Amino acid sequence: MKNKKVLVVGGNGYLGSFLVKALKKIEASVFIVSSNCKETDTEFIVDITNFDETYKVIQKIKPDFVYHLAANISRDRDFSIYQKMSAVNVQGTLNVLKSLENIDAHFLFTSTSEVYGNNTSPFHENQVPKPVSPYSLTKINAELLIQTYCNQYNKKFTNLRVFNFYGEHMPESFFIPQMILSLKKGEDFLMTKGEQVRDFLYVGDVVDALISVAKTTDSYGETMNICSGKGTKLSELATAVNSTMNTKAKILLGAIPYRNNEVWEMIGDNSKIKKITGFEPKISIDKGMEIVINKS
């Protein structure tokens, strides 16, 4: 990807910032489209729900690769948010795709493991999606939109279902940083009984996977999981974090109720991405949590 033009839509977000840094390290020519960045020669303030704005900037860049990471994210089950989420996650995605008119780019979309819902775990790409929230519904809608549009117009695409990832300096709205920051402040952390099992991947490994997919033409037209293939129970993760940190604060399991439509086990099958790209996670959950705790 050296000297190739790589556009990261949502490049100023959490995952996007790590991806941009890694792409620059391998000497890609990186451009960012974001709703919250400083306008420069390589960074553009764009609202992807505005087609004309999006089209103008992408036609100017003429990228070889497009990573579409921008999304309206919410774990809320309330459908009053659906229209707002769909405007960004579905219509915004279509606007980016249409803006690639006469541009031969590989379009890489970050979807979510949540599209699997309560399917039987470990989740594999051939399972019929069962979204459980407005967010996961918009993500599977976007996946199908990309597949249909790109097949219609002979465009190169890859849909990537990213599982739970974590890393240093993550926003406080996520479970792991919430827990660590609460304990560091000496405040007890209230959570559910923590019987949910999740497949966690360190952010650096997610970035490695995203780049490995772009490096092979075998990924064209594919849907792939980005995951570790291993499950961790939230209660066990919380207890391990609590014992690792030097704090008198405690994890209070069972202090809050579970969400409606809770998905109990989300473990991914990563055999497909391994076979196609050779991707292999490098950072174990224990090592990753050590990094995050030390850098928080």
C-alpha positions as CSV (number, residue, x, y, z in Angstrom):
1,M,0.0,0.0,0.0
2,K,3.1,2.2,-0.1
3,N,2.3,5.5,-1.9
4,K,-1.3,4.4,-2.5
5,K,-4.0,6.9,-1.8
6,V,-6.0,5.6,1.2
7,L,-9.1,7.4,2.3
8,V,-10.3,6.8,5.9
9,V,-13.9,7.9,6.4
10,G,-14.2,8.5,10.1
11,G,-10.4,8.7,10.4
12,N,-10.6,10.9,13.5
13,G,-12.6,8.3,15.5
14,Y,-11.1,5.9,18.0
15,L,-10.3,3.0,15.6
16,G,-9.7,5.4,12.7
17,S,-6.9,7.2,14.5
18,F,-5.0,3.9,15.1
19,L,-5.6,2.9,11.5
20,V,-4.4,6.2,10.1
21,K,-1.2,6.0,12.2
22,A,-0.5,2.4,11.0
23,L,-1.1,3.4,7.3
24,K,1.3,6.3,7.6
25,K,3.9,4.0,9.1
26,I,3.7,1.8,5.9
27,E,4.0,5.0,3.8
28,A,0.5,5.1,2.4
29,S,-0.7,8.5,1.3
30,V,-3.5,8.9,3.8
31,F,-6.6,11.2,3.6
32,I,-9.2,11.7,6.3
33,V,-12.9,12.5,5.9
34,S,-14.5,13.3,9.2
35,S,-17.2,15.5,10.7
36,N,-14.7,16.7,13.4
37,C,-11.2,17.4,12.1
38,K,-9.1,20.3,11.1
39,E,-9.4,21.2,7.5
40,T,-6.0,20.6,5.8
41,D,-4.6,19.3,2.5
42,T,-5.3,15.7,3.7
43,E,-8.1,16.2,6.2
44,F,-11.6,17.2,5.1
45,I,-14.6,18.2,7.2
46,V,-17.5,16.3,5.6
47,D,-21.0,15.3,6.6
48,I,-21.5,12.1,4.8
49,T,-25.3,12.5,4.9
50,N,-24.7,15.4,2.5
51,F,-24.1,13.8,-0.9
52,D,-22.8,16.8,-2.8
53,E,-20.2,17.6,-0.1
54,T,-19.1,14.0,0.0
55,Y,-18.9,13.6,-3.8
56,K,-16.9,16.8,-4.2
57,V,-14.2,15.7,-1.7
58,I,-13.9,12.1,-2.8
59,Q,-13.7,13.0,-6.5
60,K,-10.8,15.4,-5.6
61,I,-8.9,12.7,-3.7
62,K,-9.5,9.8,-6.1
63,P,-8.5,7.1,-3.6
64,D,-7.2,3.6,-4.3
65,F,-8.6,2.3,-1.1
66,V,-11.5,3.5,1.1
67,Y,-11.9,2.4,4.7
68,H,-15.5,3.4,5.7
69,L,-15.4,3.5,9.5
70,A,-17.8,6.4,10.1
71,A,-21.0,5.4,12.0
72,N,-23.6,6.6,14.4
73,I,-23.1,4.1,17.2
74,S,-25.6,3.2,20.0
75,R,-26.3,0.1,22.0
76,D,-29.8,1.4,22.7
77,R,-32.7,-0.9,21.8
78,D,-35.2,2.0,21.5
79,F,-36.3,2.4,17.8
80,S,-36.9,6.1,18.2
81,I,-33.2,6.5,17.2
82,Y,-33.5,4.4,14.1
83,Q,-34.1,7.2,11.6
84,K,-31.1,9.2,12.8
85,M,-28.8,6.1,12.8
86,S,-30.0,5.0,9.3
87,A,-29.2,8.5,7.9
88,V,-25.5,8.1,8.7
89,N,-25.1,4.3,8.6
90,V,-27.1,3.5,5.5
91,Q,-27.7,6.7,3.5
92,G,-24.2,8.0,4.4
93,T,-22.7,4.7,3.2
94,L,-24.6,5.0,-0.1
95,N,-23.3,8.6,-0.5
96,V,-19.7,7.4,-0.1
97,L,-20.2,4.6,-2.6
98,K,-21.9,6.9,-5.2
99,S,-19.0,9.4,-4.7
100,L,-16.6,6.8,-6.1
101,E,-18.1,7.2,-9.6
102,N,-15.4,6.5,-12.2
103,I,-12.9,5.7,-9.4
104,D,-11.4,2.2,-9.2
105,A,-11.1,1.8,-5.4
106,H,-11.3,-1.1,-3.0
107,F,-14.1,-0.3,-0.5
108,L,-13.6,-1.7,3.0
109,F,-16.5,-1.5,5.4
110,T,-16.4,-2.0,9.2
111,S,-19.6,-3.7,10.2
112,T,-20.2,-5.3,13.6
113,S,-20.5,-8.7,15.3
114,E,-23.8,-7.5,16.6
115,V,-25.5,-8.4,13.3
116,Y,-25.3,-12.0,14.4
117,G,-27.6,-11.4,17.4
118,N,-28.6,-14.6,19.2
119,N,-27.2,-17.0,16.5
120,T,-25.4,-20.0,17.8
121,S,-21.8,-19.1,18.8
122,P,-19.1,-19.2,17.4
123,F,-20.5,-16.9,14.7
124,H,-19.4,-17.6,11.2
125,E,-20.1,-15.5,8.1
126,N,-22.6,-17.9,6.5
127,Q,-25.1,-17.6,9.4
128,V,-28.3,-15.6,8.7
129,P,-28.0,-12.3,10.6
130,K,-30.3,-11.6,13.5
131,P,-29.8,-8.0,14.5
132,V,-31.1,-7.1,18.0
133,S,-30.9,-3.3,17.9
134,P,-31.4,-0.3,15.6
135,Y,-27.6,0.0,15.3
136,S,-27.0,-3.6,14.2
137,L,-30.0,-3.4,11.9
138,T,-28.5,-0.4,10.1
139,K,-25.2,-2.2,9.9
140,I,-26.6,-5.3,8.1
141,N,-28.6,-3.0,5.9
142,A,-25.4,-1.2,5.0
143,E,-23.6,-4.5,4.3
144,L,-26.4,-5.6,1.9
145,L,-26.4,-2.2,0.3
146,I,-22.7,-2.4,-0.3
147,Q,-22.9,-5.9,-1.7
148,T,-25.8,-5.0,-4.0
149,Y,-24.4,-1.7,-5.2
150,C,-20.9,-3.0,-5.8
151,N,-22.1,-6.0,-7.7
152,Q,-24.3,-3.8,-9.8
153,Y,-21.5,-1.4,-10.7
154,N,-18.6,-3.8,-10.7
155,K,-16.9,-2.3,-7.6
156,K,-14.4,-4.0,-5.3
157,F,-15.6,-4.3,-1.7
158,T,-15.1,-6.2,1.5
159,N,-17.4,-6.3,4.5
160,L,-15.7,-6.7,7.9
161,R,-17.6,-7.7,11.0
162,V,-15.5,-6.4,13.8
163,F,-16.0,-8.0,17.3
164,N,-15.4,-6.3,20.6
165,F,-12.2,-4.4,20.6
166,Y,-10.4,-2.5,23.3
167,G,-7.2,-0.4,23.7
168,E,-5.6,2.5,25.4
169,H,-7.3,5.9,25.6
170,M,-10.7,4.5,24.6
171,P,-13.7,6.7,25.1
172,E,-15.4,6.4,28.5
173,S,-18.7,5.2,27.0
174,F,-17.2,1.7,26.5
175,F,-17.3,-1.0,29.2
176,I,-13.6,-1.6,29.7
177,P,-12.4,2.0,30.1
178,Q,-15.5,2.8,32.3
179,M,-14.4,0.0,34.6
180,I,-10.7,0.9,34.7
181,L,-11.3,4.6,35.3
182,S,-13.9,3.9,38.0
183,L,-11.4,1.7,39.9
184,K,-8.5,4.1,39.4
185,K,-10.7,6.8,41.0
186,G,-11.3,4.4,43.9
187,E,-15.0,4.1,43.1
188,D,-16.8,0.8,43.1
189,F,-17.9,-0.3,39.6
190,L,-21.5,-1.4,39.2
191,M,-22.2,-3.9,36.5
192,T,-24.5,-6.9,35.7
193,K,-23.7,-10.4,36.9
194,G,-21.4,-10.5,33.9
195,E,-22.5,-13.9,32.5
196,Q,-22.1,-12.5,29.0
197,V,-19.2,-14.0,26.9
198,R,-17.5,-11.7,24.5
199,D,-14.7,-12.1,21.9
200,F,-12.2,-9.3,22.7
201,L,-9.4,-8.1,20.3
202,Y,-6.7,-5.6,21.0
203,V,-7.1,-2.5,18.8
204,G,-3.6,-3.0,17.3
205,D,-4.7,-6.5,16.1
206,V,-7.9,-5.0,14.6
207,V,-5.7,-2.5,12.6
208,D,-3.4,-5.3,11.4
209,A,-6.5,-7.2,10.2
210,L,-7.9,-4.2,8.4
211,I,-4.6,-3.7,6.6
212,S,-4.1,-7.4,5.7
213,V,-7.5,-7.5,4.0
214,A,-6.6,-4.5,1.8
215,K,-3.3,-6.2,0.7
216,T,-4.9,-9.2,-1.0
217,T,-7.3,-9.3,-4.0
218,D,-8.7,-12.6,-2.5
219,S,-10.7,-10.4,-0.2
220,Y,-12.8,-8.8,-3.0
221,G,-16.5,-9.5,-2.5
222,E,-16.1,-11.2,0.8
223,T,-17.6,-10.8,4.3
224,M,-15.2,-11.6,7.1
225,N,-15.1,-11.6,10.9
226,I,-12.3,-9.7,12.6
227,C,-12.0,-11.5,16.0
228,S,-9.8,-13.5,18.3
229,G,-11.9,-16.7,18.1
230,K,-11.8,-16.9,21.9
231,G,-14.5,-16.1,24.5
232,T,-14.1,-14.2,27.8
233,K,-16.8,-14.0,30.4
234,L,-17.3,-10.4,31.5
235,S,-17.4,-11.3,35.2
236,E,-14.0,-13.1,34.8
237,L,-12.5,-10.2,32.9
238,A,-13.8,-7.7,35.6
239,T,-12.4,-9.8,38.5
240,A,-9.0,-10.1,36.8
241,V,-8.8,-6.4,36.2
242,N,-9.9,-5.7,39.8
243,S,-7.2,-8.0,41.2
244,T,-4.5,-6.5,38.9
245,M,-5.1,-2.9,39.9
246,N,-3.9,-1.5,43.2
247,T,-7.2,-0.2,44.4
248,K,-9.6,-0.6,47.4
249,A,-12.5,-0.2,45.0
250,K,-14.5,-3.3,44.1
251,I,-16.4,-4.7,41.1
252,L,-20.0,-5.1,42.2
253,L,-21.4,-7.9,40.1
254,G,-25.2,-8.0,39.7
255,A,-25.6,-4.4,40.8
256,I,-27.5,-3.5,37.6
257,P,-29.9,-5.5,35.4
258,Y,-29.2,-7.0,32.0
259,R,-30.4,-5.2,28.8
260,N,-33.5,-6.3,27.0
261,N,-32.6,-8.8,24.2
262,E,-29.2,-9.3,25.8
263,V,-26.9,-11.4,23.6
264,W,-25.2,-14.0,25.9
265,E,-22.4,-15.4,23.8
266,M,-20.6,-13.6,21.1
267,I,-17.5,-15.5,19.9
268,G,-16.4,-15.3,16.3
269,D,-15.0,-17.8,14.0
270,N,-11.8,-16.2,12.4
271,S,-10.9,-19.1,10.2
272,K,-12.0,-17.3,7.0
273,I,-9.8,-14.2,7.5
274,K,-6.9,-16.4,8.6
275,K,-7.2,-18.4,5.4
276,I,-7.6,-15.4,3.0
277,T,-5.1,-13.0,4.6
278,G,-3.0,-15.0,7.0
279,F,-4.1,-12.7,9.8
280,E,-3.2,-13.9,13.3
281,P,-3.9,-12.0,16.5
282,K,-0.7,-11.2,18.4
283,I,-1.9,-9.7,21.7
284,S,-3.6,-11.9,24.3
285,I,-6.4,-10.5,26.4
286,D,-4.1,-10.6,29.5
287,K,-1.3,-8.8,27.7
288,G,-3.8,-6.3,26.2
289,M,-5.4,-5.5,29.5
290,E,-2.0,-4.9,31.0
291,I,-1.2,-2.4,28.3
292,V,-4.6,-0.6,28.7
293,I,-4.3,-0.4,32.5
294,N,-0.8,0.9,32.4
295,K,-1.7,3.6,29.8
296,S,-5.0,4.7,31.3
